[in-house]
Amino acid sequence: MLRNVLSAVVPNCPALVHVSLQTGSKHYIGPPESIGKFTIETPFSEDMPRLDNCPNLYYDQEDALFDAVSRSRRRGAASHQLSAMNVVCTLCVYAAICRKEGGRKLRWPGSLGAWEGFSNASDADLVAEQHIWAAVDPAARNEAYNCSNGDVYKWKQLWPVLAGSWSWIVREEGLVAAAELDQVANWWFVDALFMDKWEFLDTMNKSKEHGFLGFRNTVKSFGTWIDKLRLYKIVPSCRIVSSL
């Protein structure tokens, strides 16, 4: 799909000066089925080599982008590493179901290692800021950049922020009709994220050295996105008692 788009757009749009490709952290760890098969040191940095003998859609996308740019002799291309998977919706759904089932405590569903281990996150607004920077700053050309909030967190810090089966919640709370359970919750992703002590840590040093200094406070960001989901009636407005 990407090759088809590039083959049509690049040679036929003389005013095109920049293409920005959004990939994800699986660039470093491989697809979900390969998790645990490779020993990868954190934090992830943009100069880390590709995994050997590990087919990866992100590698193919990067190759397609740089091939199209090189053939057209254009100079503006950037690749960004970020997961498109959003854990906030899934956790809000979990909280809403706990509340509906007799006001159950919002118990941590993962491992102790995931509860106490360090992670980092990427606020969608920050990602947008970096895309804009990469599109207009010459220093960003033909480079790959991580994009994370610039801090670290532990889930035991975020869990109290989380507020608080599904079809009647949608009706009773007046949620948007499109808010079907399988559209707002990615259970498999949360299971994988919480099942062990994962250190999804990357470094923003290269991005900062090249001039992008954006950052977010992850704890505040987590609460902000929960509030936005409530505002747009994707998840219910509720708070429940948290518990490990």
C-alpha positions in Angstrom: 0.0 0.0 0.0 2.8 2.4 0.9 4.7 1.7 -2.3 1.6 2.3 -4.4 1.0 5.6 -2.7 4.6 6.8 -3.1 4.7 5.6 -6.7 1.7 7.8 -7.5 2.5 10.8 -5.3 6.2 11.3 -5.5 6.7 11.7 -9.3 3.4 13.6 -9.8 3.7 16.2 -7.0 6.5 18.6 -7.8 5.7 20.7 -4.7 6.2 17.8 -2.4 9.2 18.4 -0.2 8.8 16.1 2.8 7.4 12.6 3.7 7.2 11.5 7.3 6.7 7.8 8.1 5.2 6.8 11.4 6.4 3.4 12.6 6.6 2.0 16.1 8.5 0.5 19.0 8.2 -2.9 17.3 10.9 -1.6 15.0 13.3 -2.4 17.9 11.6 -5.6 19.4 10.1 -7.2 16.3 6.4 -8.2 15.7 4.3 -9.4 18.7 5.1 -13.1 18.0 8.8 -12.4 18.3 8.6 -10.8 21.7 10.9 -12.6 24.1 13.0 -14.2 21.4 15.6 -11.5 21.2 17.7 -9.9 23.9 17.5 -6.2 23.3 19.2 -3.6 25.5 17.3 -0.5 26.5 17.0 2.4 26.0 16.2 2.1 22.3 18.2 4.4 20.1 17.9 5.2 16.5 21.3 3.8 15.5 20.5 0.3 16.8 20.8 -2.3 14.0 17.8 -4.1 12.6 17.1 -7.5 14.1 18.6 -10.4 12.1 16.3 -13.0 10.7 13.2 -11.1 11.8 10.8 -10.1 9.1 9.4 -6.7 10.1 6.8 -4.6 8.3 8.5 -1.5 9.6 11.7 -2.4 7.8 9.8 -2.8 4.6 8.1 0.5 5.0 11.4 2.3 5.6 13.0 0.7 2.6 10.0 1.7 0.4 10.2 5.3 1.6 13.9 5.8 1.1 13.8 4.0 -2.2 11.1 6.3 -3.5 12.9 9.4 -2.2 16.3 8.3 -3.7 14.8 7.6 -7.1 13.1 11.0 -7.1 16.2 12.8 -5.8 14.0 14.5 -3.1 15.8 15.3 0.1 13.1 15.4 2.8 12.2 12.2 4.5 12.0 11.3 8.2 11.0 8.1 10.1 9.5 8.2 13.5 9.4 5.3 16.0 6.1 5.1 17.9 3.5 2.6 18.7 0.1 3.4 17.4 -1.5 1.1 20.1 -3.4 3.1 22.7 -3.7 1.5 26.1 -5.8 4.3 27.7 -9.1 3.3 26.0 -8.7 -0.3 27.1 -8.0 0.6 30.7 -11.0 2.9 30.8 -13.2 0.1 29.5 -11.8 -2.2 32.2 -12.5 0.4 34.8 -16.1 0.9 33.6 -16.8 -2.8 33.6 -15.4 -3.1 37.2 -17.8 -0.3 38.3 -20.8 -1.9 36.7 -20.1 -5.3 38.3 -21.1 -4.1 41.7 -18.4 -1.5 42.1 -15.5 -3.9 42.1 -12.1 -2.5 43.0 -9.9 -1.6 40.0 -7.3 -4.3 40.6 -4.0 -4.4 38.7 -4.4 -7.2 36.1 -0.7 -7.6 35.3 2.6 -8.8 36.9 4.5 -7.3 39.7 7.4 -6.7 37.4 5.2 -4.6 35.0 3.7 -2.7 38.0 7.1 -1.7 39.4 9.2 -1.5 36.2 10.0 1.7 34.3 8.4 2.6 31.0 7.9 5.6 28.9 5.0 6.9 26.8 4.3 9.1 23.8 1.6 11.7 23.9 -0.2 12.0 20.6 0.0 15.8 20.7 3.8 15.6 21.2 4.1 13.2 18.2 2.2 15.8 16.1 4.6 18.5 17.2 7.6 16.4 16.2 6.0 15.7 12.8 5.6 19.4 12.2 9.2 20.1 13.3 10.5 17.3 11.0 8.6 18.7 8.1 10.1 22.2 8.3 13.5 21.9 9.9 16.4 21.0 7.6 18.2 19.3 10.5 15.5 16.6 10.5 15.9 15.5 6.9 16.6 11.8 6.1 16.8 10.8 9.7 14.9 8.5 12.1 13.8 9.9 15.4 12.2 8.4 18.5 9.3 10.3 20.0 8.5 9.9 23.7 7.4 12.2 26.4 11.0 12.6 27.8 10.3 11.1 31.2 9.7 7.6 32.7 6.9 6.3 34.8 5.8 3.2 36.7 2.3 1.8 36.3 1.8 2.0 40.1 2.0 5.8 39.6 -0.5 5.9 36.8 -3.0 3.4 38.2 -4.6 5.8 40.7 -5.2 8.3 37.9 -7.3 5.8 36.0 -11.0 6.7 36.4 -13.8 5.0 36.6 -21.3 -6.1 30.2 -20.2 -3.0 27.6 -23.4 -2.6 25.4 -25.6 -1.4 28.3 -22.8 0.9 29.5 -22.9 2.5 26.1 -26.7 3.0 26.3 -26.8 4.1 29.9 -23.9 6.5 29.7 -25.0 8.0 26.3 -21.7 7.0 24.7 -21.1 7.5 21.0 -22.7 4.7 18.9 -19.3 3.8 17.4 -17.9 3.0 20.8 -18.2 -0.8 20.4 -16.0 -2.8 22.7 -13.7 -4.2 20.0 -13.1 -0.7 18.7 -12.0 1.0 21.9 -10.3 -1.9 23.7 -7.2 -3.9 22.6 -7.1 -6.7 25.2 -4.3 -8.7 23.6 -2.0 -5.6 23.7 -2.6 -4.9 27.4 -2.1 -8.6 28.2 1.3 -8.5 26.4 2.2 -5.1 28.0 1.4 -6.2 31.5 2.4 -9.9 31.5 6.1 -9.4 32.4 8.7 -6.8 33.3 9.1 -5.0 30.0 11.3 -2.0 29.7 9.9 -0.1 26.8 12.4 2.7 27.1 13.8 4.8 24.3 16.1 7.8 24.2 15.2 11.3 22.9 18.9 12.4 22.8 19.2 12.5 19.0 16.0 14.4 18.6 17.0 17.0 21.2 20.5 17.3 19.6 18.9 18.0 16.3 16.7 20.7 17.7 13.4 19.2 18.9 12.9 19.9 22.6 9.2 19.0 23.1 8.2 17.0 26.1 5.2 15.9 28.2 4.6 15.0 31.9 3.3 11.4 31.4 1.2 11.3 34.6 -0.6 14.6 33.6 -0.8 13.4 30.0 -2.5 10.1 31.1 -5.2 12.0 33.0 -5.7 14.5 30.2 -6.4 11.8 27.7 -8.8 10.0 30.0 -10.7 13.3 30.4 -10.8 13.7 26.6 -12.2 10.2 26.1 -14.9 11.1 28.6 -15.6 14.5 27.0 -16.2 12.8 23.6 -18.3 10.1 25.2 -16.1 7.3 24.2 -15.8 6.0 27.8 -18.1 6.7 30.8 -17.4 9.4 33.4 -16.7 7.4 36.5 -14.2 7.0 39.2 -13.7 3.8 41.3 -11.3 2.7 44.0 -8.0 1.4 42.7 -6.3 -1.6 44.2 -3.2 -3.7 43.5 
